[in-house]
Amino acid sequence: MPATDVRPTTRSRVWIVSLSALVVYLLDSLIRHARFHTGFDLTIFDQAINQYAHLRAPDVLVKSQQPFNILGDHFHPILMLLAPLYRIWPDARMLLVAQALLMALGVHLLTALAVRRLGRFGYFVGAGFASSWGILQAVDFDFHEIAFAVPLLVLALEALLDGRFTRVLMFSGLLMLVKEDSPLLVIGLALALAAQRKYRQALLLGAFGVVSFVLIVFVVIPYFSYSHAYLYFGYAGGGSGGVGGLLRSAVDSVFSLRAVIFVGALALTAGLGLRSPVMLVILPTLGARAVSSNYAYTGFLYHYNATLMVICFVALCDGLARQRLLGSAGSGRLLRAQSLLLAGVAVVGLVRAPTVPSIAAVFASCARCVAADAAIAQIPDGARVAADVFLMPHLVDRTQVMQAYPGFVDSTGLPLRADWVILDLDSTSYAPGPLEKPADQAGWSRTLLDSLVTSGHFTVVDRNAQYVVLRTVG
C-alpha cells in the first residue's frame, strides 16, 4: 500500500513518541552507569573509539595487552563516526548518549512509517516498538554497534516497501559497516524482494550480501585478528565442526523449549505482521542462530534482538496495510487483538529490561556507589590499572584500564602488567565454571587480593567498604 503524506500535526505527534523514548533511554542508560551497572562492553567500545579519535588503529587494551585490533574480533567500522564526538567529550557516557539518540531515531522513523500507512494506530505501533523487549534490552546493556543498525534497517525496509531499490541497496551497504552479521539481514531483504517477484533485484542484493559476508568473515577479520581467524565460528555446531555438527546443533536448537519460547515471542511481537513478506528478512538471522551454541542468540538477553524488533514491527505495519484490515469487516476486533499483543510486548520489555526500576533507583541512596567513587578517585590520570569489570567504564577515559580477573591475566592469557588494582570484594563479575573448584561468585576477588598482597608486589593503600585499592611496591 502506498504511503500517505504526513501533516505537520502528525509530525509533531511522531516527535512526541520519539522524544519520549529518548528521555527514557537516556535516563535508563545514564542512571545505570552512575549506579555502576555498566561494564566490559562499554569499556571495549570506549577504548576502540578513543583510538579512532586519535587516528590510531583500534587496539583494545581490555581484550589483550598485546596489540588487539578490535576489527579482528568484530567488524564495525561505522563506529568511526563517533570519533569526532569523542574528541569533544572523551567520556564513556558519550557512547550511551549516542546509543540513546540512535535508538530514538529508529523509533522516530518507524513511528512515521507506521502513521503513514496505518493512520492514528501507527502511534500505538511506534510506542510498542519503543518499549519492545529487544529495544529496551539493548538500551539496558552497555553500548553496542547495533544501535546504528536500528535506524538503517528501518530505512532499508521502508525503501523495500516503497519499491525503491536504489535506496534499499544504499542502506544495505551502510548496514554492512555495522557488524559482520549484517549481511544476513541483507540476504533477508533479498528474500523479501524475491517474494515480491523482483527476481533480478533479489539476485543482485543476495549476491551482494553473500559476497560481503565471505569477504568480511574470511578475509577482512582474519587480516586484523591476532589469531588470523574468525574465532566466533567456534560457536557453530557446538564447536564440533562439519555439516553433521551444524545439523545436530540446528535440531537441538529448533526443538529446545528455549527456542520455541523465543520464536513464539517473535511471532506474538509481529502479530498480524506474519502476513507480510517482510518477515522473510528475519530468516537468515534465525537460521544462523539455530546452528550456534551461544545461548544468548535464542533468548531475551543483551542487545542481539534489537534488529529483530525492527523487522517484526515494520512487518506489522505492512501486514495491516496490505490486508486493508483498518477498513474491512471485523477490523475492530483485529485491531483490539493487535493492541493487546502490543501491550503485552511492552510489558515483556519492561520486565526483561528493568528500565523503570533503573530510573526509579535515582531516588534511592547508594552507599556502594559512594565507596566506588572514592576508590576510583585514588587512581591518578594515565595510570595503568586493573579494575573490577563494573568499575572499568568509570576509569577508561582517563587511565589504561584492564579487567581484574582470577589468575590476574588478560583474555589472551598474558599476566596483567598493572601499577594499580581496584577490587570489589563482593564482585559478581565472575562465576566459576563447572570444572573449577566450588566457590561463590564473590570468593575469587578475595582470593586474588590475598595472592597479590602475599606476592610482595602490591600493597593495600585504601580500603573503603567492599572496595580495596592496591598499588605496586616501590
Secondary structure per residue as TSV (DSSP state, phi and psi in degrees):
chain	resnum	aa	ss	phi	psi
A	1	M	-	360.0	132.1
A	2	P	-	-67.2	147.7
A	3	A	-	-72.5	148.6
A	4	T	-	-102.8	164.6
A	5	D	-	-68.6	150.4
A	6	V	-	-107.6	116.4
A	7	R	-	-74.9	162.5
A	8	P	H	-55.2	-40.7
A	9	T	H	-62.5	-40.6
A	10	T	H	-63.2	-42.4
A	11	R	H	-59.3	-41.3
A	12	S	H	-64.4	-35.9
A	13	R	H	-70.8	-34.4
A	14	V	H	-62.9	-40.9
A	15	W	H	-62.0	-35.5
A	16	I	H	-60.8	-43.4
A	17	V	H	-63.0	-49.4
A	18	S	H	-71.5	-37.7
A	19	L	H	-69.3	-34.9
A	20	S	H	-63.2	-42.6
A	21	A	H	-62.3	-42.4
A	22	L	H	-59.6	-43.8
A	23	V	H	-60.9	-44.7
A	24	V	H	-64.1	-44.5
A	25	Y	H	-63.9	-42.4
A	26	L	H	-64.3	-46.2
A	27	L	H	-60.6	-47.4
A	28	D	H	-61.5	-48.8
A	29	S	H	-65.7	-47.7
A	30	L	H	-71.8	-34.3
A	31	I	H	-71.2	-40.4
A	32	R	H	-59.2	-40.9
A	33	H	H	-65.5	-45.3
A	34	A	H	-62.7	-27.6
A	35	R	T	-92.1	11.1
A	36	F	T	61.1	47.3
A	37	H	-	-111.9	0.2
A	38	T	-	-91.7	158.3
A	39	G	-	-153.4	-123.4
A	40	F	H	-62.1	-48.5
A	41	D	H	-66.4	-39.9
A	42	L	H	-62.3	-37.3
A	43	T	H	-65.1	-44.1
A	44	I	H	-56.5	-51.6
A	45	F	H	-69.3	-33.6
A	46	D	H	-61.9	-46.6
A	47	Q	H	-63.9	-39.3
A	48	A	H	-66.0	-46.9
A	49	I	H	-70.5	-31.9
A	50	N	H	-61.2	-41.4
A	51	Q	H	-64.2	-44.3
A	52	Y	H	-59.1	-41.2
A	53	A	H	-63.0	-25.0
A	54	H	T	-106.7	19.4
A	55	L	T	58.7	40.0
A	56	R	-	-118.0	162.3
A	57	A	-	-61.6	142.4
A	58	P	-	-77.6	61.4
A	59	D	B	-75.7	133.4
A	60	V	-	-113.7	112.1
A	61	L	T	-65.5	-35.4
A	62	V	T	-68.0	-19.8
A	63	K	T	-84.0	-39.0
A	64	S	-	-165.6	149.7
A	65	Q	S	-81.0	-18.3
A	66	Q	S	-81.6	158.2
A	67	P	-	-52.3	119.2
A	68	F	-	-126.4	92.5
A	69	N	B	-72.4	120.4
A	70	I	G	-64.2	-22.0
A	71	L	G	-70.0	-13.5
A	72	G	G	-90.4	-0.4
A	73	D	T	-106.0	-57.4
A	74	H	S	-135.0	147.9
A	75	F	-	-98.5	101.8
A	76	H	-	-143.0	62.0
A	77	P	G	-63.2	-14.7
A	78	I	G	-61.8	-19.0
A	79	L	G	-63.6	-19.5
A	80	M	G	-58.1	-25.4
A	81	L	G	-63.1	-23.0
A	82	L	G	-86.6	-9.4
A	83	A	H	-59.4	-45.5
A	84	P	H	-60.6	-37.8
A	85	L	H	-66.2	-35.8
A	86	Y	H	-68.7	-32.0
A	87	R	H	-64.9	-33.8
A	88	I	H	-75.4	-43.1
A	89	W	S	-132.6	85.0
A	90	P	-	-77.1	81.0
A	91	D	S	-151.6	141.7
A	92	A	H	-59.5	-27.6
A	93	R	H	-66.3	-23.6
A	94	M	H	-59.6	-38.9
A	95	L	H	-65.8	-39.5
A	96	L	H	-65.9	-39.9
A	97	V	H	-65.7	-43.0
A	98	A	H	-61.3	-41.0
A	99	Q	H	-64.1	-43.0
A	100	A	H	-61.6	-41.1
A	101	L	H	-64.7	-43.0
A	102	L	H	-66.0	-41.8
A	103	M	H	-64.7	-42.4
A	104	A	H	-65.8	-34.4
A	105	L	H	-62.0	-42.0
A	106	G	H	-60.4	-41.1
A	107	V	H	-61.9	-43.4
A	108	H	H	-61.4	-48.1
A	109	L	H	-64.0	-42.2
A	110	L	H	-70.3	-38.5
A	111	T	H	-63.6	-42.9
A	112	A	H	-61.6	-42.7
A	113	L	H	-59.9	-45.4
A	114	A	H	-64.0	-41.5
A	115	V	H	-67.5	-39.6
A	116	R	H	-61.5	-33.2
A	117	R	H	-96.8	-26.8
A	118	L	H	-121.8	-3.1
A	119	G	T	74.0	-144.3
A	120	R	T	-61.4	-30.0
A	121	F	H	-61.5	-21.6
A	122	G	H	-61.7	-30.4
A	123	Y	H	-63.7	-40.0
A	124	F	H	-65.8	-39.4
A	125	V	H	-62.8	-44.3
A	126	G	H	-61.9	-42.4
A	127	A	H	-66.3	-36.9
A	128	G	H	-64.3	-40.4
A	129	F	H	-64.4	-44.5
A	130	A	H	-59.9	-32.1
A	131	S	T	-106.6	14.6
A	132	S	-	-71.1	158.0
A	133	W	H	-64.6	-36.7
A	134	G	H	-69.2	-37.1
A	135	I	H	-73.1	-49.2
A	136	L	H	-63.7	-36.6
A	137	Q	H	-65.8	-36.6
A	138	A	H	-66.6	-43.3
A	139	V	H	-63.0	-34.4
A	140	D	T	-84.9	8.9
A	141	F	S	-136.0	84.8
A	142	D	S	53.0	-146.5
A	143	F	-	-122.1	143.9
A	144	H	-	-147.6	154.5
A	145	E	T	-63.7	-17.6
A	146	I	H	-62.5	-18.1
A	147	A	H	-58.6	-34.0
A	148	F	H	-69.0	-33.2
A	149	A	H	-69.0	-29.0
A	150	V	H	-61.4	-57.5
A	151	P	H	-67.3	-34.9
A	152	L	H	-64.4	-39.0
A	153	L	H	-70.8	-36.7
A	154	V	H	-58.3	-46.8
A	155	L	H	-64.5	-39.0
A	156	A	H	-65.7	-42.5
A	157	L	H	-70.0	-36.7
A	158	E	H	-63.7	-42.5
A	159	A	H	-62.5	-36.7
A	160	L	H	-61.2	-45.8
A	161	L	H	-66.9	-32.4
A	162	D	H	-85.1	-2.7
A	163	G	T	72.3	29.9
A	164	R	-	-106.6	85.4
A	165	F	H	-65.3	-35.7
A	166	T	H	-60.1	-41.2
A	167	R	H	-69.3	-37.0
A	168	V	H	-58.4	-45.8
A	169	L	H	-65.3	-39.8
A	170	M	H	-64.5	-48.5
A	171	F	H	-71.4	-28.3
A	172	S	H	-64.8	-40.6
A	173	G	H	-62.1	-39.5
A	174	L	H	-68.1	-36.2
A	175	L	H	-60.7	-32.7
A	176	M	T	-60.4	-23.5
A	177	L	T	-85.9	-2.3
A	178	V	T	-85.4	-47.3
A	179	K	-	-166.9	161.8
A	180	E	T	-69.3	-15.9
A	181	D	T	-91.5	-1.6
A	182	S	H	-60.8	-32.7
A	183	P	H	-55.6	-26.4
A	184	L	H	-63.9	-37.2
A	185	L	H	-66.9	-39.0
A	186	V	H	-66.5	-40.0
A	187	I	H	-63.2	-37.1
A	188	G	H	-63.7	-39.4
A	189	L	H	-60.7	-37.0
A	190	A	H	-64.4	-38.5
A	191	L	H	-62.2	-41.0
A	192	A	H	-65.3	-37.5
A	193	L	H	-64.3	-39.8
A	194	A	H	-63.1	-37.9
A	195	A	H	-64.8	-24.7
A	196	Q	T	-88.9	7.3
A	197	R	T	65.8	27.2
A	198	K	-	-99.2	71.7
A	199	Y	H	-68.9	-39.9
A	200	R	H	-65.0	-44.3
A	201	Q	H	-65.1	-39.2
A	202	A	H	-63.5	-41.5
A	203	L	H	-65.1	-41.9
A	204	L	H	-64.3	-48.0
A	205	L	H	-67.9	-39.9
A	206	G	H	-62.8	-41.9
A	207	A	H	-64.4	-39.1
A	208	F	H	-60.5	-42.8
A	209	G	H	-66.4	-44.6
A	210	V	H	-66.6	-46.5
A	211	V	H	-63.3	-41.1
A	212	S	H	-62.8	-43.1
A	213	F	H	-61.3	-46.2
A	214	V	H	-62.6	-45.5
A	215	L	H	-64.5	-43.7
A	216	I	I	-66.7	-47.3
A	217	V	I	-80.3	-33.9
A	218	F	I	-102.3	-12.4
A	219	V	I	-122.3	-59.4
A	220	V	I	-67.4	-54.1
A	221	I	H	-62.0	-46.7
A	222	P	H	-59.1	-31.6
A	223	Y	H	-62.9	-41.4
A	224	F	H	-87.6	-17.6
A	225	S	-	-74.3	141.9
A	226	Y	T	-68.0	-23.9
A	227	S	T	-96.5	-4.3
A	228	H	S	58.3	36.9
A	229	A	S	-154.7	159.3
A	230	Y	-	-89.0	104.2
A	231	L	G	-70.1	-22.6
A	232	Y	G	-77.6	-3.8
A	233	F	G	-65.5	-14.9
A	234	G	G	-62.8	-21.8
A	235	Y	G	-77.8	-24.5
A	236	A	B	-68.0	131.0
A	237	G	G	64.8	24.6
A	238	G	G	66.9	19.8
A	239	G	G	82.3	-0.2
A	240	S	T	-82.1	-21.6
A	241	G	-	74.8	166.7
A	242	G	H	78.8	164.3
A	243	V	H	-63.9	-38.9
A	244	G	H	-59.9	-42.8
A	245	G	H	-63.5	-40.6
A	246	L	H	-64.2	-42.4
A	247	L	H	-65.5	-42.4
A	248	R	H	-63.0	-41.5
A	249	S	H	-64.5	-40.6
A	250	A	H	-63.8	-44.4
A	251	V	H	-63.2	-45.1
A	252	D	H	-61.1	-39.4
A	253	S	H	-69.8	-49.0
A	254	V	H	-61.9	-35.6
A	255	F	T	-99.7	11.7
A	256	S	S	-84.6	150.0
A	257	L	H	-61.7	-38.3
A	258	R	H	-59.4	-45.5
A	259	A	H	-68.5	-37.8
A	260	V	H	-62.2	-43.9
A	261	I	H	-63.8	-42.0
A	262	F	H	-64.1	-49.6
A	263	V	H	-65.0	-37.0
A	264	G	H	-62.3	-39.4
A	265	A	H	-64.6	-40.1
A	266	L	H	-63.4	-41.3
A	267	A	H	-64.3	-42.7
A	268	L	H	-67.3	-34.1
A	269	T	H	-66.1	-44.3
A	270	A	H	-71.8	-33.4
A	271	G	G	57.1	-124.7
A	272	L	G	-69.5	-7.0
A	273	G	G	-68.7	-12.2
A	274	L	G	-63.0	-16.1
A	275	R	G	-75.3	-18.1
A	276	S	S	-89.3	142.4
A	277	P	G	-66.1	-12.9
A	278	V	G	-59.3	-30.0
A	279	M	G	-63.2	-18.2
A	280	L	G	-64.5	-24.0
A	281	V	G	-61.5	-26.7
A	282	I	G	-79.1	-18.6
A	283	L	H	-62.9	-47.6
A	284	P	H	-59.9	-38.1
A	285	T	H	-65.5	-44.4
A	286	L	H	-65.1	-36.9
A	287	G	H	-63.5	-42.5
A	288	A	H	-65.4	-36.6
A	289	R	H	-70.5	-30.4
A	290	A	H	-64.8	-30.8
A	291	V	T	-93.4	5.5
A	292	S	B	-100.3	147.7
A	293	S	-	-93.7	4.1
A	294	N	-	-75.3	110.5
A	295	Y	G	-63.0	-24.0
A	296	A	G	-68.1	-20.1
A	297	Y	G	-73.6	-18.2
A	298	T	G	-123.8	45.9
A	299	G	S	-147.9	-170.6
A	300	F	S	-107.0	24.0
A	301	L	-	-98.0	156.1
A	302	Y	T	62.4	-147.6
A	303	H	T	-107.4	1.2
A	304	Y	T	-68.1	-19.1
A	305	N	T	-102.4	5.6
A	306	A	H	-62.6	-44.6
A	307	T	H	-69.2	-29.3
A	308	L	H	-66.3	-33.2
A	309	M	H	-64.7	-40.3
A	310	V	H	-58.1	-47.7
A	311	I	H	-62.3	-45.7
A	312	C	H	-60.8	-42.8
A	313	F	H	-79.6	-33.7
A	314	V	H	-67.7	-38.1
A	315	A	H	-62.2	-39.0
A	316	L	H	-60.4	-45.9
A	317	C	H	-59.0	-45.3
A	318	D	H	-69.6	-39.3
A	319	G	H	-62.8	-43.8
A	320	L	H	-64.6	-44.3
A	321	A	H	-67.8	-41.9
A	322	R	H	-62.9	-41.3
A	323	Q	T	-85.9	0.1
A	324	R	T	51.8	42.2
A	325	L	G	-68.1	-26.0
A	326	L	G	-67.9	-19.4
A	327	G	G	-119.9	6.9
A	328	S	S	-97.3	166.6
A	329	A	T	-63.4	135.4
A	330	G	T	79.3	8.2
A	331	S	H	-65.2	-31.8
A	332	G	H	-60.9	-44.6
A	333	R	H	-65.6	-39.9
A	334	L	H	-65.3	-40.9
A	335	L	H	-68.0	-37.0
A	336	R	H	-64.7	-40.2
A	337	A	H	-64.1	-42.9
A	338	Q	H	-65.2	-36.7
A	339	S	H	-62.4	-40.7
A	340	L	H	-64.3	-39.0
A	341	L	H	-62.7	-43.3
A	342	L	H	-64.6	-39.1
A	343	A	H	-63.3	-40.0
A	344	G	H	-63.5	-39.3
A	345	V	H	-60.7	-42.2
A	346	A	H	-64.5	-40.9
A	347	V	H	-63.0	-45.0
A	348	V	H	-59.9	-41.2
A	349	G	H	-60.7	-43.1
A	350	L	H	-69.9	-31.1
A	351	V	H	-76.6	-45.2
A	352	R	H	-72.2	-35.5
A	353	A	S	-115.6	103.7
A	354	P	-	-70.4	62.8
A	355	T	H	-64.9	-49.6
A	356	V	H	-61.7	-48.5
A	357	P	H	-58.9	-35.5
A	358	S	H	-62.9	-43.1
A	359	I	H	-70.5	-41.0
A	360	A	H	-64.9	-24.3
A	361	A	G	-64.3	-17.4
A	362	V	G	-63.6	-23.1
A	363	F	G	-88.8	-3.8
A	364	A	S	-99.6	148.8
A	365	S	-	-71.2	156.6
A	366	C	-	-144.6	84.7
A	367	A	H	-62.4	-34.9
A	368	R	H	-61.4	-39.6
A	369	C	H	-65.9	-39.9
A	370	V	H	-62.8	-44.4
A	371	A	H	-64.5	-39.6
A	372	A	H	-64.7	-43.1
A	373	D	H	-60.8	-40.3
A	374	A	H	-65.1	-38.4
A	375	A	H	-66.8	-43.5
A	376	I	H	-63.8	-35.3
A	377	A	T	-63.9	-18.3
A	378	Q	T	-73.2	-18.9
A	379	I	S	-88.4	122.5
A	380	P	-	-73.4	155.0
A	381	D	T	-60.2	140.1
A	382	G	T	81.3	-2.4
A	383	A	-	-69.9	156.2
A	384	R	E	-97.7	112.6
A	385	V	E	-132.5	139.9
A	386	A	E	-104.7	125.6
A	387	A	E	-135.6	158.7
A	388	D	-	-59.3	149.4
A	389	V	T	-57.8	-33.7
A	390	F	T	-83.7	-5.0
A	391	L	T	-96.7	-22.1
A	392	M	G	-56.6	-44.0
A	393	P	G	-63.7	-19.0
A	394	H	G	-89.3	-5.4
A	395	L	T	-114.4	-18.3
A	396	V	T	-64.5	-32.1
A	397	D	T	-85.1	-1.3
A	398	R	T	-134.2	0.0
A	399	T	S	-137.6	172.4
A	400	Q	E	-95.0	94.4
A	401	V	E	-101.0	141.7
A	402	M	E	-130.6	167.8
A	403	Q	E	-90.8	126.0
A	404	A	-	-71.4	126.5
A	405	Y	-	-146.9	149.2
A	406	P	T	-51.8	135.4
A	407	G	T	88.8	-13.7
A	408	F	S	53.8	50.4
A	409	V	B	-130.5	161.7
A	410	D	-	-87.2	-176.1
A	411	S	T	-68.3	-14.8
A	412	T	T	-102.2	9.4
A	413	G	S	89.6	3.1
A	414	L	-	-80.0	136.0
A	415	P	B	-60.0	136.6
A	416	L	-	-68.8	130.1
A	417	R	-	-104.8	90.7
A	418	A	-	-126.1	144.6
A	419	D	S	-93.0	-23.1
A	420	W	E	-131.0	153.4
A	421	V	E	-140.7	136.2
A	422	I	E	-123.1	120.6
A	423	L	E	-112.9	142.9
A	424	D	E	-103.0	110.3
A	425	L	T	-69.6	-13.6
A	426	D	T	-107.9	22.3
A	427	S	-	-61.4	140.6
A	428	T	-	-117.2	22.7
A	429	S	S	-81.8	-6.1
A	430	Y	-	-142.3	127.4
A	431	A	-	-114.3	125.6
A	432	P	-	-57.8	141.5
A	433	G	-	-76.1	171.8
A	434	P	T	-64.6	-22.1
A	435	L	T	-95.8	-2.5
A	436	E	S	-92.1	169.9
A	437	K	-	-63.7	139.6
A	438	P	-	-59.8	133.0
A	439	A	-	-165.3	155.1
A	440	D	-	-79.2	167.4
A	441	Q	T	-62.2	-34.0
A	442	A	T	-77.7	-18.0
A	443	G	H	-62.8	-30.2
A	444	W	H	-64.0	-37.8
A	445	S	H	-70.5	-34.7
A	446	R	H	-69.2	-39.6
A	447	T	H	-63.1	-41.8
A	448	L	H	-65.5	-39.9
A	449	L	H	-58.3	-48.8
A	450	D	H	-59.3	-41.3
A	451	S	H	-64.9	-42.7
A	452	L	H	-67.8	-39.3
A	453	V	H	-71.5	-44.5
A	454	T	H	-70.3	-19.9
A	455	S	T	-68.2	-21.0
A	456	G	T	83.9	-2.8
A	457	H	S	-90.0	-18.4
A	458	F	E	-130.5	152.4
A	459	T	E	-134.6	146.1
A	460	V	E	-75.8	126.6
A	461	V	E	-110.6	-16.2
A	462	D	E	-160.4	143.7
A	463	R	E	-141.4	116.2
A	464	N	E	-134.0	109.7
A	465	A	T	56.4	-121.8
A	466	Q	T	-89.4	-1.3
A	467	Y	E	-104.5	135.1
A	468	V	E	-123.8	131.1
A	469	V	E	-110.0	129.3
A	470	L	E	-124.2	156.2
A	471	R	E	-140.7	162.4
A	472	T	E	-66.4	149.5
A	473	V	-	-80.3	134.6
A	474	G	-	86.9	360.0
